[in-house]
Amino acid sequence: MVGADVAAAAGGGMMKWLLILSGAALIAVAGYGIYGPEVDTTPKILDVCVTHSDSINHYHPWIFIKINGEIVNIPEGTGVTEECMYPIHTHSPDGKLHIEIPSSNPLKITVEDFFTVWGSEFNENQILDYSADENHEIIMTVYPTKEDYVNGTNGVVSTDYEKHVFTSVDADGDGIADGDDTVVLIEYKEK
Ligand SMILES: [Ca+2]
């Protein structure tokens, strides 16, 4: 009798655990149902290849990176592989970006897209291998033209960081995307 009582007690305990576990599984399934599709962080920029023959909105912003005052070289051919030329890429090592948006796929191109095709890190706390800390900060400044950047005029500090859009909109009606010739400067420096 004693043995049977122990077995019954053990069986009851197991049933309790099964109920708890199945409850947890239900919550997990429900959670996936609610949140699963929303956490798709696959960079869309890597799904699109461009060719010069497609009908394309083609314009040229600039990006410059300074680490402790030194300009970082951005390689020629960033965003260009044998298999794919991504909608944001370089053809020279001078910070000139080529944005080519197929009219069949009107992407919104961000600074993050460039770092994605480059395979490098950038956000408000990190630029390349450098992290913001108590002594260092990351400042992003946007200039309306390359000439402004060279002259140090009309720069606006932005807190958009990687979310900054190189706009393809032509709000001023000159026939060129307004993001053309704009400059993003990312600086990592001592506070
Ligand atoms: Ca324009």
Residues whose N, C-alpha, C, O or C-beta is under 5 A from the ligand:
A	BS01	CA	V169 D170 A171 D172 G173 D174 G175 I176 A177 D178
